[in-house]
Amino acid sequence: QHTATHCMGCGGYAGVGMVVRKDFQRKYPVIRKITPGGAVAASCAVAVGDEVLLVDAVDCTGKSVSEMIALFLGPVGSQVVVKARTPQRNKPPSYTVTLTRGYLAAPQVHLHSNLQ
C-alpha cells in the first residue's frame, strides 16, 4: 500500500483547507480532514466523509491524485466551486459550495491515494 501526499498552499498557490483521500473502493474522492481556519471550515457546509463529485464543473470520477491536485490549486483569493454529497440517507443528495483559496499556517489541502 502506497500513500501519495501533496501540500497545496505552498509555492505561490493556495488551497481551501481540507484533506481529500482517493479511495479506489469508492467512485469519488472523500474528504478526510478539514483544516480549522480554512475556506472549507468557514463554509459550514462541507463535512468529513463527504464525497467530492465536481470541482469547477469537472467530474471527479476516477481522477488521479495529480488530477485532483490540479483542480484545487490556484492563486490566493481565487474561487473554486465544489459539488459534493454526504453519503447519508437523511441528507440532501448533493450540495454546491463556492470556496475562496487562501493560505493557512497548516497546509491547505493534502490529497492521499491508496495505491494497490
N, CA, C and O of each residue as an XYZ file, in Angstrom:
464
protein
N       0.842     -1.172      0.000
C       0.000      0.000      0.000
C       0.888      1.236      0.000
O       1.813      1.339      0.806
N       0.610      2.176     -0.905
C       1.392      3.394     -1.052
C       0.486      4.586     -0.802
O      -0.662      4.596     -1.245
N       0.986      5.581     -0.104
C       0.234      6.804      0.128
C       0.978      7.967     -0.504
O       2.146      8.201     -0.194
N       0.313      8.695     -1.384
C       0.886      9.884     -2.009
C       0.255     11.106     -1.360
O      -0.964     11.171     -1.206
N       1.073     12.062     -0.985
C       0.580     13.271     -0.331
C       1.153     14.483     -1.031
O       2.327     14.491     -1.400
N       0.342     15.502     -1.217
C       0.812     16.741     -1.824
C       0.282     17.912     -1.016
O      -0.911     17.972     -0.719
N       1.160     18.846     -0.656
C       0.761     20.036      0.085
C       0.314     21.099     -0.900
O       1.096     21.555     -1.734
N      -0.951     21.493     -0.799
C      -1.450     22.583     -1.622
C      -1.536     23.804     -0.732
O      -2.184     23.768      0.314
N      -0.903     24.863     -1.127
C      -0.806     26.050     -0.307
C       0.662     26.458     -0.217
O       1.023     27.361      0.538
N       1.497     25.782     -0.995
C       2.928     26.049     -0.995
C       3.335     26.606     -2.358
O       2.656     26.352     -3.353
N       4.412     27.345     -2.418
C       4.987     27.774     -3.685
C       4.136     28.731     -4.487
O       4.127     28.640     -5.714
N       3.418     29.647     -3.854
C       2.646     30.642     -4.585
C       1.234     30.224     -4.909
O       0.478     31.010     -5.480
N       0.864     29.036     -4.571
C      -0.500     28.565     -4.778
C      -1.171     28.375     -3.429
O      -0.503     28.284     -2.399
N      -2.476     28.316     -3.443
C      -3.225     28.152     -2.204
C      -4.314     27.114     -2.399
O      -4.664     26.755     -3.523
N      -4.839     26.646     -1.286
C      -5.914     25.667     -1.314
C      -7.085     26.142     -0.485
O      -7.216     27.331     -0.196
N      -7.938     25.205     -0.104
C      -9.174     25.554      0.591
C      -9.251     24.992      2.001
O     -10.235     25.229      2.703
N      -8.234     24.253      2.430
C      -8.173     23.779      3.809
C      -8.865     22.463      4.068
O      -9.740     22.374      4.929
N      -8.480     21.444      3.330
C      -9.027     20.113      3.590
C      -8.064     19.040      3.113
O      -7.177     19.292      2.298
N      -8.259     17.840      3.638
C      -7.526     16.664      3.200
C      -8.526     15.790      2.459
O      -9.568     15.423      3.003
N      -8.199     15.459      1.208
C      -9.068     14.623      0.386
C      -8.339     13.328      0.080
O      -7.182     13.347     -0.340
N      -9.001     12.223      0.284
C      -8.407     10.902      0.058
C      -9.102     10.222     -1.111
O     -10.331     10.156     -1.161
N      -8.317      9.720     -2.042
C      -8.866      8.940     -3.149
C      -8.884      7.494     -2.719
O      -7.835      6.872     -2.552
N     -10.067      6.965     -2.543
C     -10.255      5.582     -2.125
C     -10.709      4.799     -3.350
O     -11.790      5.051     -3.882
N      -9.908      3.870     -3.791
C     -10.218      3.141     -5.015
C     -11.407      2.194     -4.876
O     -11.836      1.592     -5.860
N     -11.935      2.060     -3.679
C     -13.140      1.249     -3.495
C     -14.394      2.105     -3.591
O     -15.512      1.592     -3.531
N     -14.202      3.426     -3.742
C     -15.325      4.347     -3.890
C     -15.176      5.088     -5.203
O     -14.070      5.226     -5.725
N     -16.281      5.561     -5.733
C     -16.288      6.236     -7.029
C     -15.642      7.620     -6.978
O     -14.986      8.037     -7.932
N     -15.826      8.328     -5.869
C     -15.347      9.695     -5.742
C     -14.356      9.851     -4.587
O     -14.375      9.065     -3.640
N     -13.486     10.873     -4.666
C     -12.603     11.183     -3.540
C     -13.437     11.559     -2.311
O     -14.542     12.085     -2.442
N     -12.907     11.290     -1.133
C     -13.625     11.509      0.121
C     -12.863     12.527      0.969
O     -11.636     12.474      1.058
N     -13.590     13.449      1.588
C     -12.972     14.432      2.472
C     -12.605     13.737      3.772
O     -13.462     13.199      4.473
N     -11.311     13.759      4.079
C     -10.789     13.041      5.236
C     -10.586     13.943      6.447
O     -10.738     13.500      7.585
N     -10.240     15.212      6.206
C      -9.971     16.138      7.300
C     -10.233     17.564      6.824
O     -10.003     17.895      5.661
N     -10.716     18.400      7.736
C     -10.941     19.811      7.452
C     -10.011     20.619      8.351
O      -9.980     20.421      9.566
N      -9.252     21.533      7.740
C      -8.296     22.341      8.469
C      -9.001     23.545      9.095
O      -9.624     24.328      8.379
N      -8.914     23.705     10.408
C      -9.519     24.875     11.051
C      -8.970     26.175     10.452
O      -7.770     26.292     10.203
N      -9.848     27.138     10.227
C      -9.434     28.428      9.687
C      -9.437     28.517      8.181
O      -9.242     29.601      7.630
N      -9.653     27.404      7.495
C      -9.679     27.404      6.036
C     -11.066     27.688      5.482
O     -12.037     27.792      6.231
N     -11.148     27.812      4.168
C     -12.407     28.113      3.500
C     -13.443     27.015      3.708
O     -14.631     27.303      3.853
N     -13.002     25.762      3.724
C     -13.935     24.647      3.927
C     -14.564     24.736      5.310
O     -15.778     24.587      5.453
N     -13.744     24.978      6.330
C     -14.266     25.089      7.699
C     -15.221     26.266      7.819
O     -16.252     26.167      8.484
N     -14.885     27.373      7.181
C     -15.729     28.568      7.247
C     -17.064     28.374      6.538
O     -18.044     29.035      6.881
N     -17.116     27.482      5.561
C     -18.352     27.273      4.799
C     -19.454     26.631      5.634
O     -20.637     26.860      5.387
N     -19.071     25.833      6.614
C     -20.024     25.094      7.462
C     -20.909     24.138      6.665
O     -21.848     23.574      7.228
N     -20.646     23.940      5.394
C     -21.447     23.045      4.562
C     -20.767     21.706      4.352
O     -21.437     20.680      4.227
N     -19.453     21.707      4.311
C     -18.663     20.528      3.986
C     -18.343     19.759      5.265
O     -18.054     20.353      6.303
N     -18.399     18.432      5.176
C     -18.123     17.605      6.352
C     -17.163     16.477      6.010
O     -17.098     16.023      4.867
N     -16.425     16.035      7.008
C     -15.565     14.865      6.849
C     -16.446     13.690      6.427
O     -17.516     13.477      6.996
N     -15.996     12.937      5.439
C     -16.751     11.802      4.923
C     -17.543     12.122      3.670
O     -18.010     11.213      2.983
N     -17.703     13.417      3.360
C     -18.409     13.796      2.135
C     -17.574     13.410      0.918
O     -16.345     13.377      0.982
N     -18.245     13.122     -0.178
C     -17.583     12.774     -1.431
C     -17.543     13.995     -2.342
O     -18.531     14.721     -2.453
N     -16.402     14.224     -2.995
C     -16.248     15.336     -3.934
C     -16.667     14.849     -5.315
O     -16.018     13.983     -5.901
N     -17.764     15.415     -5.831
C     -18.308     14.996     -7.126
C     -17.742     15.806     -8.283
O     -17.343     15.250     -9.305
N     -17.711     17.134     -8.114
C     -17.242     18.043     -9.155
C     -16.390     19.135     -8.530
O     -16.646     19.567     -7.406
N     -15.380     19.577     -9.259
C     -14.604     20.755     -8.884
C     -14.583     21.655    -10.111
O     -14.054     21.277    -11.156
N     -15.158     22.844     -9.983
C     -15.302     23.765    -11.120
C     -15.899     23.059    -12.338
O     -15.399     23.196    -13.454
N     -16.968     22.308    -12.109
C     -17.739     21.592    -13.137
C     -16.983     20.419    -13.763
O     -17.457     19.849    -14.746
N     -15.836     20.048    -13.229
C     -15.082     18.894    -13.728
C     -15.446     17.672    -12.881
O     -15.310     17.692    -11.657
N     -15.906     16.623    -13.539
C     -16.284     15.383    -12.871
C     -15.055     14.740    -12.225
O     -14.029     14.561    -12.882
N     -15.157     14.396    -10.941
C     -14.031     13.820    -10.204
C     -14.013     12.294    -10.230
O     -13.149     11.683     -9.602
N     -14.931     11.676    -10.932
C     -14.968     10.221    -11.032
C     -13.647      9.697    -11.591
O     -13.234     10.072    -12.689
N     -12.991      8.830    -10.826
C     -11.778      8.172    -11.302
C     -10.563      9.068    -11.439
O      -9.566      8.654    -12.032
N     -10.612     10.281    -10.911
C      -9.470     11.190    -11.035
C      -8.274     10.683    -10.235
O      -8.423     10.151     -9.135
N      -7.089     10.858    -10.808
C      -5.854     10.512    -10.103
C      -5.547     11.594     -9.076
O      -6.157     12.663     -9.090
N      -4.606     11.315     -8.191
C      -4.189     12.299     -7.194
C      -3.683     13.564     -7.899
O      -4.027     14.676     -7.499
N      -2.883     13.398     -8.929
C      -2.348     14.553     -9.664
C      -3.459     15.394    -10.276
O      -3.392     16.623    -10.258
N      -4.466     14.745    -10.809
C      -5.590     15.474    -11.398
C      -6.378     16.237    -10.336
O      -6.808     17.365    -10.577
N      -6.570     15.631     -9.166
C      -7.277     16.309     -8.082
C      -6.477     17.505     -7.579
O      -7.046     18.556     -7.284
N      -5.166     17.348     -7.480
C      -4.306     18.454     -7.052
C      -4.467     19.629     -8.009
O      -4.630     20.770     -7.576
N      -4.422     19.351     -9.297
C      -4.545     20.413    -10.298
C      -5.887     21.141    -10.184
O      -5.956     22.345    -10.430
N      -6.939     20.433     -9.819
C      -8.258     21.059     -9.694
C      -8.337     22.010     -8.505
O      -9.019     23.032     -8.581
N      -7.653     21.693     -7.410
C      -7.730     22.513     -6.209
C      -6.692     23.628     -6.144
O      -6.899     24.609     -5.430
N      -5.590     23.505     -6.865
C      -4.565     24.549     -6.852
C      -5.083     25.827     -7.473
O      -5.874     25.795     -8.415
N      -4.630     26.962     -6.939
C      -4.989     28.241     -7.531
C      -4.395     29.386     -6.749
O      -3.907     29.204     -5.634
N      -4.438     30.553     -7.328
C      -3.893     31.729     -6.654
C      -4.701     32.096     -5.410
O      -5.902     31.834     -5.343
N      -4.040     32.698     -4.436
C      -4.714     33.178     -3.234
C      -5.829     34.133     -3.657
O      -5.626     35.018     -4.489
N      -7.003     33.938     -3.073
C      -8.146     34.808     -3.362
C      -9.020     34.340     -4.502
O     -10.130     34.845     -4.671
N      -8.546     33.383     -5.294
C      -9.380     32.863     -6.383
C     -10.416     31.898     -5.814
O     -10.244     31.362     -4.719
N     -11.474     31.687     -6.556
C     -12.556     30.833     -6.074
C     -12.592     29.501     -6.807
O     -12.175     29.388     -7.960
N     -13.102     28.503     -6.109
C     -13.317     27.176     -6.664
C     -14.719     26.737     -6.236
O     -15.110     26.900     -5.080
N     -15.464     26.179     -7.190
C     -16.814     25.703     -6.902
C     -16.767     24.185     -6.774
O     -16.347     23.481     -7.693
N     -17.206     23.697     -5.616
C     -17.151     22.270     -5.316
C     -18.568     21.742     -5.135
O     -19.354     22.283     -4.358
N     -18.879     20.676     -5.865
C     -20.138     19.960     -5.664
C     -19.786     18.672     -4.933
O     -18.917     17.919     -5.372
N     -20.456     18.424     -3.827
C     -20.152     17.255     -3.004
C     -21.455     16.640     -2.516
O     -22.538     17.187     -2.721
N     -21.323     15.501     -1.871
C     -22.509     14.880     -1.266
C     -22.117     14.186      0.022
O     -20.998     13.707      0.202
N     -23.098     14.159      0.904
C     -22.940     13.461      2.169
C     -23.585     12.097      2.002
O     -24.789     12.021      1.757
N     -22.820     11.012      2.126
C     -23.381      9.684      1.879
C     -24.228      9.173      3.048
O     -23.973      8.094      3.584
N     -25.235      9.955      3.436
C     -26.178      9.537      4.478
C     -27.583      9.718      3.930
O     -27.850     10.669      3.196
N     -28.452      8.837      4.275
C     -29.794      8.852      3.694
C     -30.649     10.045      4.123
O     -31.528     10.467      3.372
N     -30.413     10.590      5.298
C     -31.241     11.686      5.777
C     -30.736     13.055      5.325
O     -31.253     14.073      5.786
N     -29.750     13.108      4.444
C     -29.190     14.358      3.933
C     -29.604     14.554      2.475
O     -29.925     13.584      1.789
N     -29.600     15.807      1.996
C     -29.868     16.032      0.561
C     -28.843     15.273     -0.282
O     -27.734     15.010      0.184
N     -29.205     14.919     -1.519
C     -28.311     14.113     -2.346
C     -26.974     14.782     -2.656
O     -25.957     14.098     -2.766
N     -26.959     16.100     -2.797
C     -25.703     16.793     -3.056
C     -25.863     18.272     -2.714
O     -26.973     18.763     -2.506
N     -24.733     18.967     -2.661
C     -24.736     20.405     -2.404
C     -23.572     21.022     -3.163
O     -22.623     20.327     -3.528
N     -23.646     22.318     -3.397
C     -22.583     23.048     -4.069
C     -22.136     24.193     -3.174
O     -22.961     24.890     -2.583
N     -20.834     24.380     -3.078
C     -20.269     25.442     -2.251
C     -19.145     26.125     -3.029
O     -18.339     25.467     -3.687
N     -19.106     27.464     -2.942
C     -18.030     28.240     -3.550
C     -17.037     28.590     -2.456
O     -17.403     29.182     -1.441
N     -15.774     28.220     -2.668
C     -14.718     28.403     -1.674
C     -13.647     29.333     -2.228
O     -13.327     29.282     -3.415
N     -13.095     30.177     -1.370
C     -12.019     31.085     -1.761
C     -10.698     30.538     -1.247
O     -10.534     30.297     -0.051
N      -9.766     30.347     -2.159
C      -8.456     29.800     -1.795
C      -7.671     30.800     -0.953
O      -7.743     32.011     -1.159
N      -6.923     30.257      0.000
C      -6.105     31.110      0.849
C      -5.036     30.312      1.562
O      -5.033     29.081      1.529
N      -4.121     31.032      2.212
C      -3.047     30.403      2.974
C      -3.473     30.191      4.418
O      -4.263     30.965      4.960
N      -2.953     29.153      5.031
C      -3.120     28.885      6.457
C      -1.753     28.556      7.025
O      -0.811     28.294      6.276
N      -1.640     28.567      8.340
C      -0.386     28.145      8.975
C      -0.131     26.673      8.682
O       1.012     26.262      8.478
N      -1.213     25.873      8.663
C      -1.113     24.452      8.317
C      -1.281     24.322      6.811
O      -1.793     25.243      6.175
N      -0.864     23.199      6.220
C      -1.057     23.004      4.782
C      -2.532     23.112      4.411
O      -3.407     22.687      5.165
N      -2.793     23.687      3.235
C      -4.149     23.941      2.781
C      -4.905     22.681      2.383
O      -6.015     22.448      2.861
N      -4.333     21.890      1.539
C      -5.007     20.685      1.049
C      -3.975     19.594      0.882
O      -2.904     19.830      0.323
N      -4.278     18.423      1.351
C      -3.460     17.247      1.089
C      -4.367     16.262      0.380
O      -5.541     16.137      0.729
N      -3.844     15.568     -0.599
C      -4.593     14.511     -1.236
C      -3.839     13.215     -1.015
O      -2.641     13.130     -1.283
N      -4.534     12.222     -0.533
C      -3.930     10.911     -0.262
C      -4.518      9.903     -1.242
O      -5.696      9.977     -1.591
N      -3.708      8.987     -1.671
C      -4.166      7.957     -2.564
C      -3.628      6.610     -2.077
O      -2.422      6.463     -1.879
N      -4.489      5.652     -1.887
C      -4.041      4.311     -1.550
C      -3.928      3.536     -2.846
O      -4.937      3.169     -3.449
N      -2.722      3.293     -3.268
C      -2.488      2.534     -4.498
C      -2.354      1.065     -4.141
O      -1.671      0.701     -3.185
N      -3.004      0.247     -4.908
C      -2.985     -1.183     -4.608
C      -2.187     -1.937     -5.627
O      -2.063     -3.158     -5.533
